[in-house]
Amino acid sequence: MYNKDPAIVNGVFWSESLNKVFVDNFDRDPSLIWQYFGSAKGFFRQYPGIKWEPDENGVIAFDCRNRKWYIQAATSPKDVVILVDVSGSMKGLRLTIAKQTVSSILDTLGDDDFFNIIASWVAGERQQCRSSVAIPYQAILTSALLLAAALPLQLFSSCPALKAAPLPAAAQK
């Protein structure tokens, strides 16, 4: 975030009215130590205020949107199932890339998110896509449910989506 961007300057200007709200809050509850406001544009207000130190170019590069507390407040909880092929075809670089991808996905999750990682080594029947529009989440969920039918149920206890979803017809046989 660039602190001299007109959108940031205007946002700081319109949010000045928060100063009175912060003072009133403190008057009502002196135990408040800090009060914060983080905008969707990236600027940040703090009470009591501090002087931000710009870098050598006169820029203050702090962006509240990259802070964990902002991300948690701005996103909804997620239930994620990651199905990883660890069969013989996934040796060497392929498996390394798969692990890095899983790690990258996990890095996007927060404290309110739930996830499960399913390692698949079972050779399955390949299905042709019957539509020009693929639905990745449903495809992954269906694959996970098919695998779940062959594995103990307790492996999936941390994923509400798997517990609540009906098994596909192929898995009920």
N, C-alpha and C positions, 0 to 999 in steps of 0.2 A: 504494500500500500504506500503510495506516494503522498506525503502530507501537504503538498502544495497543489494537488489535484483539485480543480474547482468543485467537483462533487463532494470531496472530503471537507473542504473549507465550508461549503454550504451546509453540509450535515452537522458540522461542529457548531455552526451558527444557530441552526434551528433547534439543536439539542441543548442550548444554553439554559432553557427553562428547567432542565433537570437539576440545575444547581439549587434552585429553591426547594425542589422536592427532596433532594439529598439533605439539605439543612433541616427541613421540617421533620424528616425521618429521624435525624440525629437528635433533634429537640425532644421528640416523643420517646426515643429509646437511646439514651446515651451509651448503652453497651455496644452499639454498632461501632465496629472499628473501621470497616471499609464498606463502600458501596460502589458498584460498578455498573456501567452500561456499555455493551458491545454492539455496534451497529452492523447491519448486513453489508455495509460498504467497507467495513474493516476498521473504522476509527473507534476509539475507546475513551470513555469518560470514567474518572475515578474520583471518589470523595473520601477523605480529603485529597486534594490534588497533589501532584508532584510535578517537578519540572523535568520534561523529557530532554535528554541530551541528543542533539542531532549528530550525524556522522560528519566526516570531513567535507562532505558536499552540501551540508546544511539540511540533510534529509533525515526524517524520523521514520524508520522502516518498520515499526511495530505494527502487526496486523492481528487483531484479536480473533479473527476467523480461524487462525491456525492453532489456537489454544484448546486444550482438551475440554475445558468447561464450556466453551462456546459450541464446540462440535456436539457435545452431549445435549446441550439445551436445544440445539437447532435440528437435531435428527430424531427420527422415531426409532424405537427398538426394532431389531431385525432378528429373524430366525433364519439361519443359513445352514444348508447342508452342502458339503463339498465332497464330491465323489472323485476319488483319485484312482486311476488305472495303475496298478503296480504289477501287472502281469509281465511275462517274459519280454514282451515287445517294448517295455518301458525301461530299458537298460541304459546306463551311461548318461549321456547328455539329456535325453528325453526325461528321465526321472529327475535329474537335477533341475531342469526347467519347470517340471511339475511342482517340485518342492518349493522353488522360489515363487511360483505363482500362488501356491497355497499361503505361503508366508506373507506375500503382498496383500492377499485378501484378508488375512487375519489382522494385519496392521490397520485396516480400515474399520475394524469393529471396536465398539466401546463397551463400557461396563454394563450397559443395559441389554446388550446383544447376546443371543444364544447361538451356538454353532455346534456342528458335529462333523467329523471327518470320517468318511467311509473309504476304506482301502478295498478296491475291487481287484481280484486276481482271477475271477471266474470268467471263462469264455462264455459270452452270451450270444444270443441270436440277434443279428443286425436287422433293424426295421427300416424300411424306406419311408422317407418323409412324404406324406400325402398332400401337403399343402405348401404353397410358396412362402407362407409365413410360418417361421418356426417359433415355438414358445420355449425358450431355453429353461426357464425355471421349472415348467411342468415336465419337460423331458428329464431334467435332473432328478426331480422328485419321483417320477415314475421309475427311473433306473434305481434310485435309492430304495424305493419300496420293493422292487423285485429282489434286490439283494437282501433287504431286511427279512423277506420271507424265508431265506435260507440261513439266516444267522440268528442267534439268541436275541430276544426282544430287549433285554436289559442294555444292550449296546446303544439303543436309540432312546433311552429314557430322558436324555437332556434336550431332546428336540420335539417340542409340542406339535410341529407340523407333521412329523412322522407318526406320532401317536394318534393324531386326530384324523389323518387322511385314510380313506378306505384303500385297501389293497387292490391293485389292478387285477382283472380277471385272470391273467396269466399266472399271477402269484398265488391265487386261491386254489389252483389245481393240485 
